[in-house]
Amino acid sequence: MENKNVLKYKDKLLLRKGDEIYYGSPEDKYIVLFRITDNDTLGDLTLAKKVVVELRTNSEKDSVLIRQAERDGLYKALDLGFYWLEGALANY
């Protein structure tokens, strides 16, 4: 039975912890980390304004930063993170 509370973007897991969002599969060599550094408020919603995107090796103890960039908004950040992750996994 599939967990309905699990978020996915293009068939990869999204896990949020505070202002950080981890994107990728636990068994893959690489993951993407999104760090929300600035927010905007629209009514009663909080929207990500600035997001740092990091492609990292998927290791709990000594994860290595491969690439880093900053994007305006979560959608642009997710788009870049997906592109980087797919490229890294295809070349692995």
SETI-186289 format. One line per field, with one value per residue: residue number from 0; residue in one letter; x, y, z of N, C-alpha, C in turn. Coordinates in pm, whole numbers. Example, Ala and Ser with C-alpha at 12.3 -4.5 7.8 and 13.67 -1.06 7.14 Angstrom:
seq [0	1]
type [A	S]
n.X [1319	1285]
n.Y [-569	-225]
n.Z [780	708]
ca.X [1230	1367]
ca.Y [-450	-106]
ca.Z [780	714]
c.X [1320	1290]
c.Y [-330	3]
c.Z [780	787]
END
This chain:
seq [0	1	2	3	4	5	6	7	8	9	10	11	12	13	14	15	16	17	18	19	20	21	22	23	24	25	26	27	28	29	30	31	32	33	34	35	36	37	38	39	40	41	42	43	44	45	46	47	48	49	50	51	52	53	54	55	56	57	58	59	60	61	62	63	64	65	66	67	68	69	70	71	72	73	74	75	76	77	78	79	80	81	82	83	84	85	86	87	88	89	90	91]
type [M	E	N	K	N	V	L	K	Y	K	D	K	L	L	L	R	K	G	D	E	I	Y	Y	G	S	P	E	D	K	Y	I	V	L	F	R	I	T	D	N	D	T	L	G	D	L	T	L	A	K	K	V	V	V	E	L	R	T	N	S	E	K	D	S	V	L	I	R	Q	A	E	R	D	G	L	Y	K	A	L	D	L	G	F	Y	W	L	E	G	A	L	A	N	Y]
n.X [83	59	200	11	87	338	545	621	822	835	864	1051	1147	1045	1148	1087	1247	1220	1356	1476	1478	1494	1573	1532	1622	1674	1855	2015	2321	2349	2191	1963	1972	1760	1770	1579	1613	1492	1168	834	520	192	-114	-236	-42	293	555	834	1098	1374	1595	1851	2020	2160	2361	2452	2663	2519	2550	2545	2740	2966	2892	2944	2966	2871	2766	2635	2380	2169	1822	1527	1239	1061	976	1152	1387	1335	1317	1582	1721	1615	1714	1996	2022	1924	2113	2353	2299	2269	2526	2666]
n.Y [-118	220	511	790	1036	1100	1314	1373	1465	1449	1167	1131	1138	1395	1553	1747	1945	2179	2466	2333	2121	1799	1617	1334	985	758	548	630	767	1043	1342	1623	1923	2168	2487	2711	3048	3294	3428	3512	3660	3587	3672	3433	3253	3126	3186	3057	3266	3310	3053	2828	2598	2281	2029	1725	1459	1155	1088	1023	1096	1228	1408	1547	1860	1920	2093	2429	2678	2973	3041	3225	3161	2853	2688	2736	2656	2382	2292	2332	2170	1914	1881	1886	1661	1445	1450	1396	1139	996	999	852]
n.Z [0	-87	61	118	212	126	-51	-392	-673	-1007	-991	-785	-439	-209	78	352	598	817	683	479	195	85	-206	-399	-432	-162	-212	-422	-562	-563	-434	-419	-245	-126	3	165	172	190	241	126	208	123	170	384	323	305	92	-87	-157	-219	-305	-235	-429	-414	-545	-420	-292	-181	117	457	652	533	313	-7	-165	-493	-695	-689	-671	-683	-687	-781	-623	-564	-775	-994	-873	-823	-1087	-1183	-997	-1057	-1320	-1276	-1104	-1260	-1468	-1325	-1221	-1458	-1560	-1380]
ca.X [0	139	176	-46	146	471	549	714	831	889	892	1155	1095	1071	1138	1114	1282	1238	1376	1551	1403	1580	1509	1601	1597	1776	1954	2094	2451	2338	2064	1962	1926	1710	1766	1500	1684	1407	1026	735	388	80	-230	-192	56	435	613	980	1141	1510	1626	1983	2012	2289	2376	2544	2669	2421	2619	2507	2852	3057	2833	3029	2897	2915	2727	2548	2326	2054	1711	1411	1120	1079	957	1277	1484	1303	1351	1727	1760	1581	1809	2126	2016	1913	2243	2451	2267	2292	2670	2726]
ca.Y [0	340	616	907	1156	1116	1405	1339	1553	1371	1032	1127	1182	1527	1548	1880	1957	2322	2541	2249	2019	1699	1564	1220	853	725	453	689	823	1188	1404	1768	1991	2303	2563	2833	3151	3412	3399	3618	3624	3620	3635	3346	3158	3163	3141	3064	3375	3275	2914	2780	2461	2211	1888	1668	1314	1107	1021	1085	1147	1318	1449	1642	1953	1909	2217	2514	2796	3032	3070	3296	3077	2708	2621	2745	2574	2241	2266	2319	2052	1795	1875	1845	1525	1351	1447	1329	996	937	988	772]
ca.Z [0	-102	159	50	267	70	-165	-499	-789	-1119	-941	-682	-310	-151	223	407	738	837	559	385	123	23	-326	-457	-374	-61	-262	-529	-525	-549	-396	-428	-124	-147	128	149	246	205	219	107	257	35	252	493	270	302	-34	-96	-246	-262	-274	-273	-482	-402	-583	-323	-284	-85	226	584	731	462	186	-78	-253	-632	-762	-609	-738	-616	-778	-729	-618	-554	-904	-1071	-802	-851	-1227	-1190	-920	-1134	-1432	-1222	-1050	-1372	-1535	-1238	-1214	-1590	-1581	-1275]
c.X [88	100	129	13	286	462	655	710	903	944	1008	1099	1136	1049	1178	1143	1315	1246	1460	1459	1503	1504	1593	1563	1708	1886	2043	2223	2444	2199	2076	1905	1883	1705	1692	1564	1602	1264	948	603	283	-47	-183	-95	197	496	764	1018	1279	1541	1767	1968	2151	2277	2484	2552	2577	2489	2588	2624	2936	3008	2920	2943	2956	2889	2635	2505	2212	1949	1602	1291	1151	1064	1086	1386	1461	1342	1502	1774	1732	1681	1946	2126	2008	2046	2348	2426	2290	2441	2740	2750]
c.Y [125	445	743	1037	1184	1209	1361	1447	1474	1237	1020	1188	1325	1515	1684	1871	2105	2395	2463	2144	1928	1634	1451	1092	817	631	510	752	973	1229	1554	1822	2132	2371	2693	2941	3278	3374	3526	3569	3675	3575	3554	3237	3214	3101	3155	3170	3346	3134	2881	2633	2400	2068	1832	1517	1271	1022	1095	1157	1251	1348	1558	1728	1944	2040	2296	2635	2851	3067	3146	3203	2929	2638	2622	2660	2425	2203	2244	2193	1922	1775	1827	1701	1421	1338	1371	1178	926	914	902	632]
c.Z [0	2	88	101	213	-52	-264	-605	-896	-1070	-843	-554	-276	-1	278	555	761	705	458	324	55	-92	-382	-386	-277	-114	-372	-475	-499	-502	-423	-297	-163	-10	101	236	265	167	191	164	159	108	371	446	282	177	-30	-199	-304	-214	-324	-312	-473	-451	-493	-339	-170	21	355	651	657	321	123	-170	-393	-707	-671	-691	-652	-721	-705	-736	-622	-688	-986	-1006	-828	-993	-1243	-1116	-993	-1249	-1385	-1176	-1161	-1446	-1455	-1233	-1347	-1617	-1479	-1320]
END
